[in-house]
Amino acid sequence: MKYITLFILSLIFWLLLTFELTVPNIIVGCVSSVITSFFFGRFFITNVYKLLQPKRYFWFIIYLFIFVWECIKANFDVAYRVLHPAMPIRPGIVKVKTTLKSDMAKMLLANSITMTPGTISVDIIDDYLYIHWIYVRSEDPAVYTSMITGAFEKYIKRIIE
C-alpha cells in the first residue's frame, strides 16, 4: 500500500511541478513515479492510512500559519541583533528534550527550527535535539525548550503522531 501511495503522491507532485496535462508529460510522470516508488518505497511512512485523515491536513494548515508567524518574528529579532550597534548576541548550543516519538516528527521539528532564523539544529540524539541559538535567553532547560519548540511541537504531534 505504501508503494502505491508514494506512486500517487509522486505523480501528483510531478503534475504540479510541470503544470501540463499532455499525454507525454503524464507518461514521463508515471515512469518517474514508478522509479521513485521502486527505489524509495521502503523508506516511506509505514502507516499510510494517516494520510487519509482530514484532521491532519487541518492541523498542517494551522501549523503553516504558526511557522510563518514564528519565522517573521525571528527575522525581526535577527535583524535587530545585526543592525544594533552593540550587536547583542549570546550564542550557544542548547540541549532540548522533545516529546515526539517518531523519527519523521523529530526531523520535521529539527527542520522547522533550522528554517527559523537565529537557530540551527545541530544533531538529534534519542529524544534530544541540539540547537545552536544566536541568543541564549535562559539557562533553565524548561524555559528554553518551550521557547524553541513550544510553538511547533504540539502541532507536529497532531499532524504526524
Backbone bond lengths (Angstrom), bond angles and torsions (degrees), N, CA, C in turn:
res aa  C-N    CA-C-N  psi(-1)  N-CA   C-N-CA  omega(-1)  CA-C   N-CA-C  phi
1 M - - - 1.457 - - 1.527 111.41 -
2 K 1.352 116.49 -36.69 1.460 117.36 -177.67 1.521 111.60 -70.36
3 Y 1.341 118.29 -27.71 1.451 120.67 176.62 1.528 110.99 -67.77
4 I 1.327 115.42 -40.31 1.462 120.04 178.98 1.526 110.30 -67.12
5 T 1.326 116.30 -41.82 1.466 120.18 178.65 1.521 110.57 -63.67
6 L 1.320 117.46 -42.69 1.461 120.58 178.09 1.524 110.87 -64.28
7 F 1.341 117.33 -39.00 1.456 121.04 176.70 1.523 110.69 -60.36
8 I 1.318 117.41 -47.74 1.467 121.44 -178.36 1.529 110.90 -64.05
9 L 1.326 116.40 -45.02 1.470 119.49 179.38 1.526 111.49 -64.69
10 S 1.325 117.04 -38.84 1.470 120.39 178.65 1.521 111.07 -65.71
11 L 1.315 116.15 -40.94 1.467 120.28 179.11 1.528 110.64 -65.77
12 I 1.324 116.96 -43.38 1.471 120.38 177.42 1.521 110.27 -61.50
13 F 1.336 116.55 -43.14 1.463 120.48 178.34 1.528 110.79 -62.29
14 W 1.322 117.39 -42.13 1.463 121.84 178.03 1.527 110.78 -60.80
15 L 1.312 116.80 -45.70 1.463 120.38 -179.08 1.522 111.70 -67.17
16 L 1.313 117.33 -34.31 1.461 119.66 176.24 1.529 111.31 -70.24
17 L 1.326 117.17 -35.27 1.467 120.10 178.31 1.525 112.48 -68.77
18 T 1.320 116.16 -44.78 1.462 119.58 -176.33 1.523 112.15 -84.76
19 F 1.300 116.76 -30.32 1.470 123.68 178.45 1.525 112.09 56.10
20 E 1.334 115.75 41.09 1.458 123.02 177.64 1.520 109.63 -135.21
21 L 1.316 116.99 132.42 1.463 120.67 176.85 1.524 110.03 -110.86
22 T 1.309 116.28 57.78 1.458 121.50 175.23 1.527 108.29 -101.78
23 V 1.302 116.15 158.24 1.465 120.77 -177.65 1.538 111.57 -61.24
24 P 1.340 119.64 -47.44 1.482 117.80 179.14 1.528 112.46 -61.15
25 N 1.307 117.74 -37.59 1.454 120.77 -179.92 1.532 111.17 -66.84
26 I 1.313 117.12 -40.33 1.466 120.98 178.54 1.531 110.06 -66.86
27 I 1.327 117.64 -38.36 1.468 120.91 178.15 1.523 110.57 -64.58
28 V 1.323 117.36 -46.12 1.466 121.18 178.25 1.526 109.85 -62.73
29 G 1.331 117.08 -40.40 1.458 120.93 177.92 1.518 112.07 -62.94
30 C 1.330 116.79 -41.56 1.468 120.49 178.69 1.526 111.20 -65.55
31 V 1.331 116.89 -43.33 1.462 120.20 -179.92 1.526 110.20 -63.82
32 S 1.331 116.64 -46.40 1.472 118.69 -179.44 1.530 111.29 -67.20
33 S 1.324 118.24 -32.18 1.463 121.04 177.29 1.520 111.63 -69.93
34 V 1.340 117.50 -37.13 1.463 120.76 176.12 1.529 110.15 -64.74
35 I 1.324 116.61 -44.11 1.471 120.07 178.82 1.524 110.45 -62.94
36 T 1.320 116.57 -43.63 1.469 120.98 178.28 1.520 110.76 -61.21
37 S 1.315 116.66 -45.20 1.471 120.49 -179.96 1.527 111.29 -64.39
38 F 1.321 116.83 -38.79 1.461 120.49 -179.34 1.530 111.55 -64.44
39 F 1.328 116.44 -45.75 1.458 119.65 -175.31 1.532 113.79 -82.47
40 F 1.330 117.19 -33.90 1.457 119.44 -172.56 1.527 114.31 -114.10
41 G 1.313 118.21 3.53 1.463 121.33 -178.81 1.511 114.07 -62.04
42 R 1.317 117.29 -33.76 1.467 119.76 -178.94 1.522 112.21 -70.51
43 F 1.343 117.47 -19.22 1.460 121.43 178.90 1.524 112.75 -92.26
44 F 1.317 116.47 -6.83 1.461 121.58 -177.33 1.523 109.53 -72.61
45 I 1.320 116.75 163.96 1.461 120.67 -176.87 1.525 110.83 -58.82
46 T 1.321 115.96 146.38 1.459 120.06 -174.88 1.524 112.22 -81.69
47 N 1.304 117.85 -35.26 1.456 121.04 -178.55 1.523 108.98 -103.29
48 V 1.343 116.16 85.18 1.459 120.12 -175.83 1.525 112.41 -72.76
49 Y 1.309 117.35 -12.51 1.465 119.76 179.77 1.524 111.91 -69.41
50 K 1.332 116.19 -17.36 1.461 119.27 174.74 1.524 111.21 -64.71
51 L 1.348 116.70 -27.01 1.463 120.65 179.29 1.523 112.25 -68.97
52 L 1.316 116.90 -17.41 1.464 120.55 -176.79 1.523 113.30 -93.09
53 Q 1.314 118.10 2.27 1.456 121.13 -178.63 1.527 110.18 -92.72
54 P 1.340 117.63 114.31 1.469 121.01 -176.00 1.522 113.97 -62.40
55 K 1.327 117.79 -27.90 1.466 119.02 -178.74 1.528 111.16 -64.41
56 R 1.328 117.81 -29.01 1.463 120.74 177.70 1.531 111.05 -67.33
57 Y 1.327 116.69 -36.07 1.459 120.02 177.14 1.529 110.62 -69.15
58 F 1.317 116.44 -37.45 1.472 120.28 175.88 1.522 110.39 -60.41
59 W 1.344 117.38 -48.23 1.464 120.59 179.77 1.520 111.94 -66.97
60 F 1.337 117.17 -29.91 1.460 119.91 176.80 1.526 110.92 -66.75
61 I 1.312 117.71 -40.37 1.469 121.24 177.30 1.520 110.33 -64.87
62 I 1.335 117.24 -42.65 1.468 120.79 176.18 1.530 109.29 -61.13
63 Y 1.336 116.65 -42.86 1.461 121.55 179.44 1.528 111.30 -60.06
64 L 1.326 117.28 -40.55 1.464 119.74 179.25 1.520 111.50 -60.71
65 F 1.330 117.01 -42.29 1.464 120.16 177.74 1.533 110.97 -63.98
66 I 1.330 116.95 -43.63 1.468 120.96 178.00 1.523 110.19 -61.91
67 F 1.327 116.75 -43.79 1.457 121.22 -179.27 1.529 111.08 -62.23
68 V 1.319 117.08 -45.63 1.471 120.48 179.42 1.524 110.13 -62.63
69 W 1.329 117.50 -42.11 1.455 120.86 178.90 1.533 111.34 -62.49
70 E 1.315 116.97 -44.55 1.463 120.43 178.84 1.527 111.23 -64.76
71 C 1.319 118.12 -35.86 1.465 121.15 177.17 1.523 111.31 -66.71
72 I 1.317 117.03 -40.45 1.469 120.59 177.99 1.521 110.06 -62.48
73 K 1.338 116.84 -46.85 1.465 120.26 178.67 1.528 111.05 -60.80
74 A 1.323 117.18 -43.39 1.463 120.85 -178.98 1.527 111.28 -67.38
75 N 1.324 117.94 -35.15 1.456 120.58 176.76 1.520 111.41 -62.22
76 F 1.326 116.63 -44.26 1.460 119.74 177.58 1.523 111.22 -64.69
77 D 1.325 117.18 -38.27 1.459 120.94 179.11 1.532 111.00 -63.73
78 V 1.331 116.83 -46.17 1.463 120.45 179.86 1.531 110.21 -67.15
79 A 1.320 117.47 -40.21 1.467 120.08 177.84 1.528 110.62 -61.44
80 Y 1.332 117.49 -40.90 1.466 120.99 176.68 1.520 110.59 -59.66
81 R 1.325 116.89 -45.07 1.459 120.54 -177.38 1.528 111.84 -67.83
82 V 1.312 117.04 -34.50 1.459 120.70 -179.79 1.530 111.10 -74.49
83 L 1.328 116.51 -39.76 1.461 120.09 -175.71 1.527 113.70 -85.07
84 H 1.305 118.11 -16.78 1.464 121.11 179.90 1.530 109.08 -68.16
85 P 1.348 117.54 135.91 1.478 119.76 -177.60 1.532 113.28 -60.11
86 A 1.321 117.92 -34.09 1.464 120.33 -179.12 1.529 112.63 -84.33
87 M 1.319 116.38 -10.28 1.468 123.32 -178.46 1.534 111.05 48.51
88 P 1.338 116.92 69.93 1.468 120.56 -175.20 1.524 113.29 -73.25
89 I 1.311 116.14 89.65 1.467 120.06 175.38 1.521 108.80 -122.12
90 R 1.305 114.06 150.46 1.464 121.91 175.87 1.529 106.87 -142.14
91 P 1.328 117.05 73.36 1.469 119.79 -173.21 1.521 112.59 -70.37
92 G 1.305 113.77 152.71 1.457 119.57 177.21 1.513 110.55 -175.42
93 I 1.308 115.32 165.07 1.459 121.62 175.95 1.522 107.59 -105.87
94 V 1.332 115.31 125.24 1.456 120.80 -179.38 1.526 109.43 -112.18
95 K 1.314 115.35 149.62 1.466 122.51 179.55 1.525 107.41 -102.16
96 V 1.321 116.13 112.86 1.459 122.71 -174.39 1.519 109.36 -108.66
97 K 1.321 117.45 126.23 1.465 121.79 176.56 1.521 109.02 -87.97
98 T 1.306 115.86 131.72 1.454 120.92 178.53 1.524 110.33 -110.94
99 T 1.312 116.16 150.20 1.462 120.93 176.55 1.526 111.65 -96.74
100 L 1.329 117.29 0.27 1.456 121.07 179.41 1.524 109.71 -72.89
101 K 1.315 116.58 142.51 1.463 120.90 -175.77 1.527 113.34 -104.47
102 S 1.318 118.44 -38.52 1.464 119.30 -175.39 1.527 110.69 -81.16
103 D 1.324 115.09 150.59 1.459 120.37 179.01 1.522 111.35 -65.00
104 M 1.333 116.37 -35.63 1.464 120.43 179.48 1.530 110.75 -63.75
105 A 1.314 116.66 -41.58 1.462 120.57 179.70 1.524 110.97 -66.64
106 K 1.327 116.61 -41.24 1.470 120.23 177.74 1.522 110.89 -64.27
107 M 1.328 116.30 -39.27 1.455 120.54 178.71 1.528 110.97 -65.43
108 L 1.333 117.00 -41.91 1.465 120.23 178.18 1.527 110.74 -64.11
109 L 1.317 116.84 -40.50 1.463 120.26 177.30 1.527 110.97 -64.11
110 A 1.319 117.51 -46.21 1.468 120.71 -179.89 1.522 111.11 -62.46
111 N 1.317 117.61 -41.05 1.461 120.45 178.80 1.523 111.52 -68.72
112 S 1.313 117.46 -37.08 1.466 120.53 177.40 1.520 110.57 -64.54
113 I 1.311 116.85 -40.22 1.467 120.88 178.24 1.527 109.82 -66.38
114 T 1.324 117.39 -41.57 1.460 121.02 -179.84 1.524 111.76 -65.82
115 M 1.321 117.36 -37.17 1.466 120.13 -179.37 1.517 112.83 -75.59
116 T 1.319 117.48 -11.08 1.456 121.13 175.57 1.525 107.89 -86.02
117 P 1.328 118.33 122.84 1.470 120.06 -177.33 1.529 112.64 -57.94
118 G 1.320 115.35 140.82 1.460 121.61 178.66 1.513 114.11 96.82
119 T 1.325 117.21 -7.65 1.459 121.09 179.09 1.528 109.80 -135.55
120 I 1.330 115.34 146.49 1.466 121.48 176.16 1.519 107.63 -139.96
121 S 1.325 116.18 128.35 1.462 120.16 174.87 1.519 108.62 -76.20
122 V 1.318 116.13 125.00 1.456 121.26 -176.95 1.525 110.58 -95.35
123 D 1.349 116.77 -43.80 1.459 119.71 -175.23 1.520 109.47 -159.06
124 I 1.325 115.29 156.97 1.463 122.69 172.44 1.519 106.50 -125.05
125 I 1.318 116.05 119.05 1.463 121.27 177.34 1.520 107.48 -129.40
126 D 1.322 115.84 115.09 1.468 123.86 -176.48 1.527 109.76 54.22
127 D 1.329 117.65 -117.73 1.467 120.94 -179.06 1.527 112.54 -99.14
128 Y 1.316 117.49 16.98 1.462 121.33 -176.80 1.522 110.94 -117.91
129 L 1.310 115.19 137.58 1.455 122.45 172.38 1.522 107.46 -110.66
130 Y 1.312 116.06 136.06 1.454 121.03 175.44 1.526 107.06 -103.32
131 I 1.330 115.12 118.66 1.454 121.81 -172.46 1.525 109.68 -119.37
132 H 1.338 116.19 128.79 1.468 120.00 170.81 1.524 106.56 -87.18
133 W 1.322 114.83 125.65 1.458 121.76 -173.41 1.518 108.06 -120.59
134 I 1.322 117.19 134.93 1.461 120.91 -176.70 1.526 112.33 -69.76
135 Y 1.328 116.89 -28.75 1.462 120.14 179.55 1.528 108.60 -143.30
136 V 1.316 116.26 99.38 1.464 121.29 179.50 1.515 107.53 -73.96
137 R 1.319 116.06 111.24 1.461 121.37 -173.50 1.518 114.08 -86.51
138 S 1.325 117.10 -18.64 1.459 119.96 -176.15 1.525 109.86 -148.79
139 E 1.303 114.95 154.80 1.468 120.97 175.39 1.529 110.94 -96.82
140 D 1.326 116.98 -10.76 1.461 122.52 -178.23 1.532 109.68 -82.35
141 P 1.327 118.53 120.83 1.468 120.71 -177.97 1.526 114.09 -58.96
142 A 1.317 117.84 -36.12 1.466 119.91 179.97 1.527 111.20 -65.76
143 V 1.319 116.50 -37.71 1.470 120.74 -178.62 1.518 110.61 -70.16
144 Y 1.348 117.83 -50.73 1.459 117.27 -177.07 1.523 112.39 -72.97
145 T 1.337 117.78 -24.67 1.461 119.30 174.70 1.513 110.53 -65.42
146 S 1.328 117.17 -44.50 1.465 119.40 178.79 1.526 111.39 -68.92
147 M 1.325 117.97 -30.93 1.459 120.49 178.65 1.529 111.71 -70.23
148 I 1.318 117.31 -36.50 1.467 120.47 -176.30 1.526 111.60 -86.93
149 T 1.324 117.79 -49.55 1.467 120.04 -172.94 1.515 114.13 -102.17
150 G 1.309 118.32 -11.57 1.461 121.26 -172.49 1.515 115.08 -54.78
151 A 1.329 116.90 -42.00 1.458 119.62 -177.15 1.524 112.22 -74.88
152 F 1.315 117.38 -27.45 1.460 120.45 -174.35 1.522 114.38 -96.08
153 E 1.313 116.67 -40.20 1.467 121.24 -167.33 1.524 113.60 -61.36
154 K 1.315 117.51 -43.79 1.471 118.65 -176.19 1.526 111.99 -67.64
155 Y 1.337 117.38 -31.15 1.467 119.40 178.15 1.523 111.37 -77.99
156 I 1.326 117.07 -37.36 1.465 120.05 177.07 1.523 110.13 -63.16
157 K 1.324 116.22 -37.94 1.466 119.42 177.84 1.517 111.16 -61.32
158 R 1.330 116.89 -39.35 1.467 120.15 179.82 1.530 111.98 -72.55
159 I 1.314 117.03 -28.19 1.460 120.47 -178.33 1.525 111.43 -80.88
160 I 1.320 117.29 -48.10 1.468 121.56 -169.34 1.522 112.95 -97.09
161 E 1.317 117.35 -44.71 1.467 119.20 -172.09 1.513 112.92 -92.05
